[in-house]
Amino acid sequence: MRYRARVTAPVAALIGTATALTVGSPALAAGRGSGGEGAETLGDPVYPGLGNDGYRVLSYHLDLAYDPTTGLVDGTVTAELRPTEALTRFSLDALGLDIRAVRVQGRSAGFEQAGEKLRITPAGTLPARARVTVRVEYSADPSRAAAPTGGWVVTPDGFAVCGQPNLAHTVFPCNDHPSDKADFTFRITVPDELRGVANGKLVCTENLSGGRTAYTYESRSPMATELAQITVGDYVVKERRGPHGLPLRDIVPTARAAALEPALALTPGQIDWLERRLGAFPFETYGLLPCNSDDPDAFDFTGLETQTLTLYKPNFLLQEESRIGSHMMHELVHSWFGNSVSPATWADLWLNEGHADFYGLLYRYERGWPDSLGMTTMEARMKDTYARGDQWRHDSGPVAAPNAADLFDDQRYLGGVLVLYALRQLIGEDTFHAAERAFLARYRDSSATTEDYIAVASKAARQDLSGFLRDWLYGTATPRMPGHPDWTVTPVNPSLAVPHSRTGGHHRDNSATL
């Protein structure tokens, strides 16, 4: 996982007219009738402006065409919504996109762009619980909304996207919050010499006139907007089989295909290792996407767990297994924690990152690979992390109470690992693994809160763990570690307080320190 600074109003200068008022036809005041406007927020504790609460999205279909001569993307997103109340107006999240037209139920709709919202006024009131089709035509300039303030990564021959945590709406209009997961299909039109790729499985390839090809992909499981992946470039597809015949497909830069093979060949064994702990792989396919670029500075992340297709920084996977194996495991774990079960709010991020680092470290230590601190056992690493506990709580707040500035720092990663380690120490390894599997089964293809995890763990352990886990997750002081009464916490030293993220406000995946 990776993080870029929150896009805020001053960024409008970077993306042109994003905060200007743009009015479509018919007039906004026309045809309202009875009904409401729908709340323009889902009230996320970390990103309170994200999301819209007047509806839920059932599906998105993205139809994108890339022009390499201009570097521009021409797009249409068709979303099927279900209003939770009668609506005379509603909004999608959208920023830095040039909106050309909006249609609701096949009829022209009024629209305005204000801040990070695309406000839409349909010709008539939308009934509660109806199935409503919204079609938005737009264009995007990836170079104008690229990293670090937008969700596009520009490459020499195309682009990739990285919407986590709050930037998918710089790529396509959407309800940009992980609690509103939806079905996705993608159609990507590119020149014949390039390849278009997206999440899920390829279901159709069309040879078009003018030397163009359209690739259509379908994701068979619901997906959060931040996990969408769309990439264009000079890629080849390398296919292999995983455990139980699971189809694996890697999307690899043509020039590096042979050199990357040793890393790609690790995936089947890694999936097998995780399946024995977490259960069957939750999606229809998996693979790696080493991005096609020679500019490592274009990426402020190492790996990003876009669903079924993990995006990697250029050349990272060319290293030896002992340097990349635990990071690959970290990203793979996100297929279960983060993708199959998404955080209900961004305050629940520790469920993603704590679990990913937990299993990534176990994988490392089983193989005797020293971590970034030279340690070779989980117990040694956790003792070191425990000693830092009060300092991290002072600097970054409790594990499950982040803010936007410190969302992706050590406290959500290794601090989350420490919580899971303490839980395993208390209830035992067998019960811990039973709780993990029960949580994944209960919330598969949906989103879950920290309280949901506490409830499942309590049921698996046949004891009320709420006090224990809330102390670890929300307390201002580090609790005693079960089974290790001799472990001590270093007193807080205000002079040792560090910036909220290692990279001065941008996050390079902390699992790289595994």
N, C-alpha and C positions, 0 to 999 in steps of 0.2 A: 504494500500500500504506500501511497505517496500523498503529499499535501502541498498545495499552493495557497498563497495568501488569499483571504476572502475577497471576492470581487465586490467593491463598494462603489458608491456614486461617483467619486472622483475618477474612477477608471473609465467613465464615459468618454473622456477625451481620447482614449486609446481606440475606442470602438465606435467613433463617429457619432451617429445620431441616436444612440441607444436610449438616452434619457429624454430625447425630444418627443413632443406629442405628435403622433401620426394618426390621422383620422381616415378611416375607410368609409365606404358607402354601403348601406344607407346611413343617415345621420344617427349618432349615438342615442339620441333621445327617442328615436322612433320605435313604435311597436312594443313597448315594454309590457304593458298589461300588468296583471297581478303576479307577485312572486318576489324573490329576493335576489341579491347580487352575489351571495356566496363569499365566505371569508377568504381573504387573500393571503392567508398564512395557515400553516398547520401547527404553529406554536412551538417549533423545535427549540429546546433550551440552548443550543449552541448557535444555530442559524435561524433565528426567529422569523426572518423574512421568506424563508423557503416554503414552497408548497402552497396548495390551495385546497380549502376544505369544503367547497360546495359540491364536490363530485368525487368519484373514484374512476380511475382509468382502467378500462378492460384490456385495451390493446393499442399498440402503435404500429403503423407501417411507415417506414422511412424510405423514400425514393430519392436517391441522390445521384447527381451526374457531375463528374469532375472534368474540368477543362485544363489540361496541363499548360496550354499557351498563356492563360491568364492566372492560373492557380486558384480559380474561383470554384465554388460548389453551388450548383443550382439544386434546390431541395423542395420536396413536398412531404409534409408529415400528415398522415391521416390517423386521427385518434378516435377511438370509440369510448365514450364516457357514459357514466351512469350518475346523474345528479342525485345528491342526497336530499335535496329540497327543490321546490320549483324555482327556476332561475330566470331572471330577466337579463342578467349579465353575469359573466364569469371571467376568469383569467387563467392564463398559462404562464409559467415562468419562461422568459425569453430575454436574452441580452446580447447585443452586438449583432443581431440578425436583421437583414433588410427584408421586412415583411411586405409582400406584394398584394396578397389577397387572402381573405378568409371566407370560408363557406361553412355553414352549419345546416345539417340535414339537406344539403344540396343547394341551399339558398345563400346568396351574398349576405354577409354580416358586417356590421360596423366594427371597427377595431381602433385601438390606440395603444401606442407603446409609451409606457411611463415607468422610468426606473428599470427594474428587472421584471416587470409584468407586461404581458400582452393582454389587454382588456378587450373582451369580445362581447358585442351586443347582437344577439340573434334577432331575426325578423319577428319572432314570436316567443312567448314564454316556453321554457323547456320543462316538461312535467317531471316531478320527482320519480326516480326509479326507471325512467325511460332509457332506452339505449339511443345515444345521441352520437352522430358522426360529425367530427370537426376536421376540416381540411385547411391546412395553412401552407401557402406557397411562399417561399422565401429564397434568398440567396445569402451566402456567407463567404467571407474572405478569411481563410484560416490564418494567413499571416497577420491579419489585423486583430484577431482574437486568439493568438497563440500563447504558449506558456510565457511567463508564469501566471498571467491574469485571465487566461481563457482556456478552454478545454481542448484546443487543437495542438498537436505536435507536427510542425512542418518538416518534411523530409525533402531531399533533393528531387525525388520522383513522385511525390504525393504527400500523404499525411497519415497520421493516426489520431485517435481521440482518447482523451483521458479526463473524464468528467468528475472524478472523485476529489473532494466530497460534494462540491457545490457548483460545478461548472458544466454539467450536461446541458443546461439551458443556454449555454453559449454555442452549442452544436445544433440543437433542435428544440423547438418549443415543446414544453412538457410540464408535468407536475413533478418537479425535481426534488423528490424526497423518498428515501428508501422504504418508508412505510406504505407507499402506494405502488406496489409492484404490478407489472402488467405483462401480457404477451407481446412479443416483438417479432416483426419480419422486416427484412431489409432488401432493397433492390439498389444495386450500385452499378452505374454505367461509367465505363472508362474506355480509353483507347485500347485497341487490341494488344498492344505491347505491354500493358499494365494489367494488374489483377486487382479486383475489388474483393474485400474480405469483411466479414462481420461475424457476430456471435452465432452460435448454433451450427446447424448443418446446411450445406449447400443443397438446395432443392431444385434449382433451375439455372441453366446457362443459356442466354439468348445471343445469337450472332446478329447484330444490327447493321444497318447500312452505315456508310461513312467510316468504316474501319473501327467500329465500336462493339463492345461486348457488355452485356448486362448480367450480373450475378445476383441471384436471389437466395437469401439465407433465412432460416426459420429457427427461432429458439423455442424448444418444446417445453420449457419451464418458465414460469413468470420471472421477471427480472426487474431490478431497481434501475432507474435511469442512470445512476452513477456507474453502473457496470456495463453499459453499452460500449461496444468496440466497433469502429468502422475504420478500415485502413485501405490505402491505395498505394501501390508501388510495384516495383519489379521483383515479384516474389514467386517462389515455387512452393508447391504443397508436398510435404513428405508425410506419408501415411504409414501407420503401424498399428498393431493390436496391443491393447492393455489387458489387464486381468479379466477373465470371463468374456473375452472377445470384445471388450470396449473399444470402439473406433477412436483412434488418436490421430489428430492431424496437426502438424506444425506448419506455420506459414513463415518461410525462411527467405531472406534476401538471396537472390540467385547467386551472387558472387561469393557468398559465404556458406553455401549449402553443405559442402563437404567438411569444412572446418568446424561447423556447428554440430555435426552428427554425434560426437561423443557425449555432448550435453543432452541432446534430444533423446538419446538412447537410454537415459537414466529414468525417464518418466514412468514406464511400466512398473519398474521395481518400487518406485516411490509410492505409486498408487496402491500397490499391493500392501506395502508397509502400513499405509494409513487405513486401508479397508479393514485390516485386522484389528484396528483400534476403534474406528469410527463407523464402520458399516459400509455398505456398498456405495460406490461413487454416485453422487446424486444427479448427474446430468448425462446427456446423450453422447457427449464427446468431450475431449479435452485436448489442449495443445498449447504450444508456446509461439509467441510472435516476437522474435528479436527484431527490433525496429530497424528499418533500412536507412541508416544514416551514418556518416563518419564524424559527426559533431556531437561528442558526449555532453557538451555544455548546453545543448538544446533540451536536455532532459534534467529535471530536478527530482528524479526518482530513479530507483534501480529496477523495481518490478511493480507491476500494477495488475491486480487480480480481476481484470475484466472477464465477465462470465464465459466460461468454456475456452477462453483464449487469453492467456496471461501475456501481457505486454512487457518486454524487457528493454532496458537501455542497450544501445549498440555495444557490441563486443563483450558485454559482461559474461555471457555464456561461453566465451572462448577460453575461460580460465579452467584450471584443473578442478576435479570434483570436490576436493577438500575445501576449496574456496567458494564454491557455488552451491554445493549440495544442500546445506541447511537453509539457504535462502530460497532455493527451489521448493523445498518442503514447506517453508513458511507460506509461499504464494499458493501452493497446492492445497494447504489446509483451508484457505479461504473458500475453496469450493464448497466446503461444509459450513464453516463459520464465517459469515459475511455475505456469501452469495446464495446458497440454499436457504440459510436462515440469516436474514438481514437485520441490522439494528433498527429497532422501532424509532429511535431518535439517535442523533449523533452523540448524545451523552452515553449511549450504550456501546460505544466503539470498542471499549476494552474487551467485549465479548469476541470481536473479530481479532484484534491484534494480540491480546493476551493468549488466546488459544493458538494463533499462528506461531507465535514465538515459543510457546510451551512445547508444542510438538516438534518444531524446528530444532530446539535445543536437545530434546530427547534423541532425535535422529542423529544429531552431531555427536553427542556423547557416546551413543552406542558404537560409533565408528572410531572413537578415540581421537577425533579431530579437536585440537585446542580451540577455544573460542577467542574472541577479540582480546580478552584479558588473560589468555594463556591457561584458562581453567579447562578441566576435562571431565568434570562431573556436575550433575544438576545440583547436588547438595552444596558444593563449593560456590557455584554461581549464585544460588539462592541466599546463602549466608552473606555474600558480598552485597547482594541487592537489598537484603533485609537491613543491613547496617545503614544503607542510604535512605531508608524508608521515610523517616521524619523530615529529612532535608527535601526529598522530592514532594512530600505533601505540603511543605512550606512553600516551595517554589512553584508547584504546578497544581496544587489542590489535590483532593482525594482522587482515587483511581477512576471512579464512576461519576465525577463531577467536573468535567473539563469545560474550558471555554474555547472560543475559536482560535486564540493565540497559542494555546498549549495542547490542542486536540491530539496532535500526533507526536508528542514527545515521549520520553522514556516511561513516564508514569502509566500511559495507556498500554505500552508494550511490556517491558519487564516488570513494571508494577502490576500489570494484569497477570503475568506469569506467577508472581509471588502469591497473589490471591488464590490461584488455582493450586499451587503447590501446598499452601496452607490447608485448603479444603481436602486435598488428597491425604495430607498428613492426619487430618482429623477423622475422616470417614473410611480410610483404607483404599487401596488401589482398585480392588474389584468393585466396590460401591461407587467410587469415583467414575470408573469407566461406564458403569450402568447408568449413572446420571447423565453423562455426556451423550450416550446413545439415545436415552429417553428424550432429552432436550432436542436433539436433532430430528428425531422422529416426530415429536409433537409439533414442531414449528417449521417443518420442511415446506419450502415454497412460499413462506410468509415471513413476517418480521416478528421480532421478540424483544422484550425489555429485559433489563437487569432483574427486575422483580419476577419475571417469568422464569429466568434461570434459577433464582433462589427457590422458587416454589417447586420446580422439578427436582432440584438437588435435595430439598427437604423430603419430598416424597420418596425418592430413591433411597435415602439414608434412614427413612422411618424415624426422623427426628426433626424438630424445628430448627433450621439453620439460619433463620432470618437475622437473629441478633448477631451471630458469629459473622456472617457474610456482610451484613451492613456495616459492622465495625471495620472490616477490612476494606470495604468499597467506599465508604463515606466518612469514616472517622478522620479526625485531624491528627491523630497519633497512631503509630504502627502497633497493632496488637501483638501479644505474645505468640510465638510460633509453636504450634503443637509439635510435641516430640523433640523440641530443641530448646529446653529451658535456659541453656547457656548462651544462646544467641543474644547479642546486644545491638541496640540501635545507636548510632553516632548522634550526639546532640546536634541540634540545628545551629548552624553558623551563618548568620545573615550575610556575611562577607563572601560566602561560597555560593550564594544564589547565582544561578546561571540563566541565560536567555531561555525562553520557553521552548525553542527548538534549536537543534544543533546548527542549523544553517541560516540563522539570523532571520527567521520568519518563514522560510521555506523548508519543507521537510524532504530529506532524502531517506527512503525507507529505513527505519531503525532496525529492521531485521538484518540489514547488512552488517550490524555489529554482533550478530550471532557467532 
